[in-house]
Amino acid sequence: MRLAREHKRTNYYNLITAPGRMKVPQPRSVARPPHHLEVPPMTNIRAAALPFSTVHLRTRVRRIVVVTLTAVGLVVTPMPASPSVPLPASLQLQPASAVPINERAATWIAATAREVALELRAVDNLPERETAAVAGRQINELAALVAYLLDADVDELRSAWTATSLQRKVVLFSALSQIGVPYRLNADAPFIALDCSSLTKFAWIQGGVEIDRGSAQQYARAKRIDRDEVQAGDLIWYPGHIMMSLGMPDLIVHARSGERAVEIHRIDSTRLKWMRFVSPLG
């Protein structure tokens, strides 16, 4: 009886999964908002005619893999460990030292940075001492999140942002407002598509400074500075690429080539030695 039931169940499963019996939905083209990170479409997979027990086993294996990946930290939102049973050091979640970050965080950073930049531009005719506290809460929140994502000192980053000039603040937050915008070679369309030099050009134009397109041109016509002199908005260059400093020498925002988008990043200390630092205000 048991073998008969298993045989009947297997035949039924083969019937509904046989070629031509199951319609696999095709992905629809969906218009993405400006700050959407591009995600490659899922591959269509037609179900194979497998016994019920094999499918059940694969489902259990899949669940085990998901649980394992979650445990080792491949999740974006950290989960607090139980106070009575702390996680081993190898399994504790650590802040990422490089991005891309998840879509929700990228959208929040971009939207908040845009609000800050607009508020700062609205008071650019006031004395510097009267604009120091403008958008202070949003700036502190942005500094806290960026420092966490890049494993940086939040007090140092917050101090670098609040102490800089109004013009540099506008430049910095204009660049951060493009987080998540796709990279496209030679593109110069803010909120739609950018390359590395068009991102820095857009940000500095918002601060009232016209700079050229092209990473080599921006580097050649800016003032050379030492790494220890870097402020928010200064440019970091190596042949073929240009980035913007977040106010600390190793923290940047840039439009990275490839299947990437505008992102924040922490430069490895070994690479900082051969990079060049310049200021468009020279």
GUDRENMI-349558 format. One record per residue (C-alpha): residue number from 0; x, y, z. Coordinates in Angstrom, 3 decimals, m for minus. Layout:
// GUDRENMI-349558
+-----+----------+----------+----------+
| num |       px |       py |       pz |
+-----+----------+----------+----------+
| NUM |        X |        Y |        Z |
...
+-----+----------+----------+----------+
***
This chain:
// GUDRENMI-349558
+-----+----------+----------+----------+
| num |       px |       py |       pz |
+-----+----------+----------+----------+
|   0 |    0.000 |    0.000 |    0.000 |
|   1 |    2.751 |    2.439 |    0.973 |
|   2 |    4.676 |    1.794 |   m2.245 |
|   3 |    1.481 |    2.263 |   m4.234 |
|   4 |    0.832 |    5.640 |   m2.566 |
|   5 |    4.409 |    6.752 |   m3.226 |
|   6 |    4.116 |    5.641 |   m6.866 |
|   7 |    0.822 |    7.506 |   m7.259 |
|   8 |    2.247 |   10.623 |   m5.633 |
|   9 |    5.328 |   10.528 |   m7.882 |
|  10 |    3.215 |   10.090 |  m11.019 |
|  11 |    1.042 |   13.032 |   m9.994 |
|  12 |    4.084 |   15.207 |   m9.374 |
|  13 |    5.583 |   14.206 |  m12.743 |
|  14 |    2.290 |   15.047 |  m14.407 |
|  15 |    2.109 |   18.636 |  m13.125 |
|  16 |    5.810 |   19.333 |  m13.715 |
|  17 |    6.165 |   17.732 |  m17.140 |
|  18 |    7.266 |   20.029 |  m20.017 |
|  19 |    4.349 |   22.034 |  m21.327 |
|  20 |    2.270 |   21.578 |  m18.133 |
|  21 |    3.721 |   24.452 |  m16.118 |
|  22 |    3.878 |   28.058 |  m17.257 |
|  23 |    6.918 |   29.917 |  m15.968 |
|  24 |    6.117 |   33.646 |  m15.632 |
|  25 |    8.473 |   35.933 |  m17.522 |
|  26 |    9.915 |   38.946 |  m15.663 |
|  27 |    8.127 |   42.167 |  m16.499 |
|  28 |    9.900 |   45.403 |  m17.330 |
|  29 |    9.394 |   47.705 |  m14.365 |
|  30 |   10.331 |   51.369 |  m14.394 |
|  31 |   12.923 |   51.961 |  m11.682 |
|  32 |   13.053 |   55.192 |   m9.653 |
|  33 |   16.284 |   57.206 |   m9.907 |
|  34 |   17.841 |   55.780 |   m6.734 |
|  35 |   17.100 |   52.120 |   m7.450 |
|  36 |   20.152 |   49.920 |   m7.502 |
|  37 |   20.084 |   47.723 |  m10.564 |
|  38 |   19.483 |   44.076 |   m9.795 |
|  39 |   20.095 |   41.420 |  m12.463 |
|  40 |   16.903 |   39.633 |  m13.499 |
|  41 |   16.318 |   36.194 |  m12.062 |
|  42 |   16.999 |   33.257 |  m14.342 |
|  43 |   13.948 |   31.300 |  m15.428 |
|  44 |   14.178 |   27.733 |  m14.175 |
|  45 |   11.736 |   25.086 |  m15.342 |
|  46 |   10.909 |   22.575 |  m12.642 |
|  47 |   12.336 |   19.133 |  m13.290 |
|  48 |   10.302 |   15.975 |  m12.894 |
|  49 |   11.707 |   14.768 |   m9.566 |
|  50 |   10.282 |   12.433 |   m6.948 |
|  51 |    8.507 |   14.100 |   m4.077 |
|  52 |   11.142 |   12.958 |   m1.563 |
|  53 |   13.960 |   14.557 |   m3.602 |
|  54 |   12.133 |   17.882 |   m3.838 |
|  55 |   11.445 |   17.795 |   m0.102 |
|  56 |   15.139 |   17.138 |    0.588 |
|  57 |   16.230 |   20.019 |   m1.635 |
|  58 |   13.810 |   22.342 |    0.146 |
|  59 |   15.299 |   21.384 |    3.506 |
|  60 |   18.846 |   21.907 |    2.194 |
|  61 |   17.861 |   25.301 |    0.822 |
|  62 |   16.494 |   26.339 |    4.199 |
|  63 |   19.673 |   25.207 |    5.938 |
|  64 |   21.791 |   27.282 |    3.523 |
|  65 |   19.692 |   30.402 |    4.147 |
|  66 |   19.954 |   29.981 |    7.910 |
|  67 |   23.722 |   29.461 |    7.656 |
|  68 |   24.273 |   32.549 |    5.514 |
|  69 |   22.242 |   34.592 |    7.957 |
|  70 |   24.293 |   33.324 |   10.880 |
|  71 |   27.671 |   34.245 |    9.368 |
|  72 |   26.626 |   37.829 |    8.744 |
|  73 |   25.458 |   37.973 |    5.131 |
|  74 |   22.515 |   40.109 |    6.157 |
|  75 |   22.235 |   43.862 |    6.116 |
|  76 |   20.374 |   44.494 |    9.338 |
|  77 |   22.337 |   43.253 |   12.375 |
|  78 |   20.414 |   40.926 |   14.662 |
|  79 |   21.113 |   41.249 |   18.377 |
|  80 |   22.622 |   38.187 |   19.995 |
|  81 |   20.948 |   36.579 |   22.954 |
|  82 |   22.306 |   38.094 |   26.199 |
|  83 |   22.553 |   34.671 |   27.797 |
|  84 |   24.268 |   32.907 |   24.877 |
|  85 |   26.632 |   35.349 |   23.079 |
|  86 |   27.657 |   34.532 |   19.527 |
|  87 |   31.257 |   33.389 |   18.892 |
|  88 |   33.564 |   36.124 |   17.603 |
|  89 |   33.681 |   34.479 |   14.162 |
|  90 |   29.888 |   34.734 |   13.828 |
|  91 |   29.351 |   38.246 |   15.179 |
|  92 |   28.118 |   40.746 |   12.586 |
|  93 |   30.640 |   43.383 |   11.596 |
|  94 |   30.029 |   46.666 |    9.746 |
|  95 |   30.968 |   46.491 |    6.079 |
|  96 |   34.165 |   48.277 |    5.061 |
|  97 |   32.962 |   48.748 |    1.492 |
|  98 |   29.699 |   49.009 |   m0.311 |
|  99 |   27.355 |   48.624 |   m2.334 |
| 100 |   24.971 |   48.929 |    0.553 |
| 101 |   21.411 |   47.705 |    0.640 |
| 102 |   18.768 |   49.573 |   m1.312 |
| 103 |   16.907 |   50.904 |    1.713 |
| 104 |   20.022 |   52.514 |    3.244 |
| 105 |   21.129 |   53.907 |   m0.127 |
| 106 |   17.740 |   55.505 |   m0.741 |
| 107 |   17.663 |   57.055 |    2.737 |
| 108 |   21.193 |   58.481 |    2.431 |
| 109 |   20.463 |   59.951 |   m1.006 |
| 110 |   17.122 |   61.498 |   m0.018 |
| 111 |   18.403 |   62.946 |    3.271 |
| 112 |   21.576 |   64.303 |    1.659 |
| 113 |   19.503 |   66.019 |   m1.016 |
| 114 |   17.343 |   67.698 |    1.652 |
| 115 |   20.456 |   68.871 |    3.491 |
| 116 |   22.044 |   70.258 |    0.316 |
| 117 |   18.879 |   72.195 |   m0.549 |
| 118 |   18.636 |   73.640 |    2.973 |
| 119 |   22.265 |   74.719 |    2.890 |
| 120 |   21.938 |   76.345 |   m0.517 |
| 121 |   18.927 |   78.311 |    0.715 |
| 122 |   21.043 |   80.059 |    3.379 |
| 123 |   24.237 |   80.600 |    1.391 |
| 124 |   23.756 |   84.378 |    1.588 |
| 125 |   23.918 |   84.394 |    5.397 |
| 126 |   27.101 |   84.817 |    7.451 |
| 127 |   28.997 |   81.584 |    8.062 |
| 128 |   28.422 |   81.656 |   11.825 |
| 129 |   24.651 |   81.748 |   11.302 |
| 130 |   24.616 |   78.704 |    9.021 |
| 131 |   26.660 |   76.379 |   11.242 |
| 132 |   23.595 |   74.771 |   12.810 |
| 133 |   21.520 |   74.437 |    9.620 |
| 134 |   20.344 |   70.843 |    9.108 |
| 135 |   22.408 |   69.810 |   12.119 |
| 136 |   20.240 |   66.842 |   13.068 |
| 137 |   20.210 |   65.360 |    9.560 |
| 138 |   23.965 |   65.855 |    9.215 |
| 139 |   24.600 |   64.030 |   12.490 |
| 140 |   22.344 |   61.152 |   11.453 |
| 141 |   24.026 |   60.854 |    8.063 |
| 142 |   27.472 |   60.886 |    9.663 |
| 143 |   26.441 |   58.152 |   12.098 |
| 144 |   25.140 |   55.836 |    9.366 |
| 145 |   28.046 |   56.414 |    6.973 |
| 146 |   30.577 |   55.882 |    9.768 |
| 147 |   28.855 |   52.637 |   10.754 |
| 148 |   28.743 |   51.313 |    7.191 |
| 149 |   32.434 |   52.115 |    6.603 |
| 150 |   33.610 |   51.111 |   10.080 |
| 151 |   34.906 |   54.634 |   10.760 |
| 152 |   35.035 |   56.825 |   13.856 |
| 153 |   31.659 |   58.571 |   13.989 |
| 154 |   32.880 |   61.475 |   16.128 |
| 155 |   35.776 |   62.146 |   13.767 |
| 156 |   33.533 |   62.046 |   10.704 |
| 157 |   30.861 |   64.218 |   12.318 |
| 158 |   33.506 |   66.740 |   13.357 |
| 159 |   34.936 |   66.839 |    9.829 |
| 160 |   31.498 |   67.566 |    8.395 |
| 161 |   30.349 |   70.175 |   10.888 |
| 162 |   33.673 |   72.058 |   10.901 |
| 163 |   33.902 |   72.455 |    7.124 |
| 164 |   32.669 |   75.508 |    5.223 |
| 165 |   29.122 |   75.935 |    3.940 |
| 166 |   30.340 |   75.640 |    0.355 |
| 167 |   32.061 |   72.316 |    1.011 |
| 168 |   28.984 |   71.008 |    2.825 |
| 169 |   26.856 |   71.754 |   m0.220 |
| 170 |   29.382 |   69.927 |   m2.426 |
| 171 |   29.584 |   66.915 |   m0.108 |
| 172 |   25.855 |   66.394 |    0.333 |
| 173 |   25.180 |   67.017 |   m3.354 |
| 174 |   27.510 |   64.118 |   m4.116 |
| 175 |   25.871 |   61.911 |   m1.478 |
| 176 |   22.473 |   62.708 |   m2.996 |
| 177 |   23.534 |   60.621 |   m6.008 |
| 178 |   24.064 |   57.412 |   m4.018 |
| 179 |   22.487 |   54.547 |   m5.952 |
| 180 |   22.517 |   56.303 |   m9.337 |
| 181 |   23.827 |   53.805 |  m11.943 |
| 182 |   27.283 |   54.187 |  m13.463 |
| 183 |   27.407 |   54.746 |  m17.214 |
| 184 |   30.568 |   55.536 |  m19.146 |
| 185 |   30.552 |   59.185 |  m20.372 |
| 186 |   27.123 |   59.762 |  m18.817 |
| 187 |   26.391 |   63.189 |  m17.347 |
| 188 |   22.780 |   62.971 |  m16.162 |
| 189 |   22.412 |   63.510 |  m12.387 |
| 190 |   19.768 |   61.282 |  m10.763 |
| 191 |   19.780 |   59.097 |  m13.896 |
| 192 |   23.323 |   57.973 |  m14.794 |
| 193 |   26.834 |   59.272 |  m14.058 |
| 194 |   30.477 |   58.412 |  m14.476 |
| 195 |   33.230 |   59.296 |  m12.001 |
| 196 |   34.091 |   62.792 |  m13.263 |
| 197 |   30.493 |   63.829 |  m13.935 |
| 198 |   29.652 |   63.057 |  m10.287 |
| 199 |   32.404 |   65.335 |   m8.962 |
| 200 |   31.561 |   67.975 |  m11.569 |
| 201 |   27.880 |   67.970 |  m10.565 |
| 202 |   28.700 |   68.267 |   m6.868 |
| 203 |   31.104 |   71.174 |   m7.270 |
| 204 |   28.740 |   73.043 |   m9.594 |
| 205 |   26.182 |   72.951 |   m6.757 |
| 206 |   28.852 |   74.640 |   m4.639 |
| 207 |   29.367 |   77.367 |   m7.228 |
| 208 |   32.602 |   76.061 |   m8.780 |
| 209 |   32.782 |   75.060 |  m12.451 |
| 210 |   35.183 |   72.186 |  m13.119 |
| 211 |   35.847 |   70.266 |  m16.326 |
| 212 |   34.719 |   66.779 |  m17.266 |
| 213 |   37.336 |   64.054 |  m17.269 |
| 214 |   39.303 |   62.700 |  m14.336 |
| 215 |   42.691 |   63.715 |  m15.767 |
| 216 |   41.492 |   67.258 |  m16.495 |
| 217 |   40.036 |   67.697 |  m13.003 |
| 218 |   43.260 |   66.481 |  m11.432 |
| 219 |   45.528 |   68.612 |  m13.645 |
| 220 |   43.664 |   71.877 |  m12.959 |
| 221 |   43.230 |   71.491 |   m9.199 |
| 222 |   45.637 |   72.399 |   m6.402 |
| 223 |   47.827 |   69.612 |   m5.046 |
| 224 |   47.420 |   68.997 |   m1.320 |
| 225 |   48.860 |   66.565 |    1.208 |
| 226 |   46.823 |   63.650 |    2.443 |
| 227 |   46.662 |   65.155 |    5.942 |
| 228 |   45.117 |   68.351 |    4.516 |
| 229 |   42.130 |   66.645 |    2.909 |
| 230 |   38.713 |   68.180 |    3.596 |
| 231 |   35.200 |   67.185 |    2.595 |
| 232 |   34.769 |   67.681 |   m1.139 |
| 233 |   38.432 |   67.402 |   m2.103 |
| 234 |   39.266 |   65.032 |   m4.938 |
| 235 |   41.321 |   61.832 |   m4.865 |
| 236 |   42.809 |   60.697 |   m8.171 |
| 237 |   44.677 |   57.848 |   m9.751 |
| 238 |   45.071 |   57.293 |  m13.517 |
| 239 |   41.648 |   56.634 |  m15.005 |
| 240 |   39.505 |   57.390 |  m11.958 |
| 241 |   38.594 |   60.263 |   m9.643 |
| 242 |   36.742 |   60.212 |   m6.315 |
| 243 |   35.510 |   62.680 |   m3.683 |
| 244 |   36.695 |   62.702 |   m0.101 |
| 245 |   34.147 |   62.501 |    2.715 |
| 246 |   36.457 |   64.556 |    4.951 |
| 247 |   38.728 |   61.704 |    6.007 |
| 248 |   41.521 |   60.593 |    3.634 |
| 249 |   40.339 |   57.006 |    3.243 |
| 250 |   36.566 |   57.607 |    3.040 |
| 251 |   35.137 |   58.481 |   m0.357 |
| 252 |   32.028 |   58.710 |   m2.499 |
| 253 |   32.474 |   57.844 |   m6.157 |
| 254 |   30.855 |   56.482 |   m9.304 |
| 255 |   32.580 |   53.175 |   m9.843 |
| 256 |   32.803 |   51.559 |  m13.255 |
| 257 |   31.274 |   48.209 |  m14.072 |
| 258 |   27.880 |   46.928 |  m12.964 |
| 259 |   27.891 |   49.304 |  m10.003 |
| 260 |   26.318 |   52.580 |   m8.912 |
| 261 |   27.428 |   55.687 |   m7.028 |
| 262 |   28.573 |   54.407 |   m3.652 |
| 263 |   30.536 |   55.170 |   m0.511 |
| 264 |   33.751 |   53.289 |    0.058 |
| 265 |   36.761 |   52.945 |    2.314 |
| 266 |   40.118 |   52.882 |    0.524 |
| 267 |   42.606 |   50.288 |    1.685 |
| 268 |   45.616 |   51.841 |    3.431 |
| 269 |   48.050 |   50.198 |    1.001 |
| 270 |   46.388 |   51.963 |   m1.934 |
| 271 |   46.386 |   55.409 |   m0.320 |
| 272 |   50.155 |   55.649 |   m0.754 |
| 273 |   50.002 |   56.006 |   m4.527 |
| 274 |   46.887 |   58.153 |   m4.826 |
| 275 |   46.965 |   61.928 |   m5.373 |
| 276 |   44.903 |   64.497 |   m3.470 |
| 277 |   43.763 |   67.811 |   m4.965 |
| 278 |   41.427 |   70.678 |   m4.122 |
| 279 |   39.273 |   72.390 |   m6.781 |
| 280 |   39.469 |   75.582 |   m4.691 |
| 281 |   43.144 |   76.073 |   m5.496 |
+-----+----------+----------+----------+
***
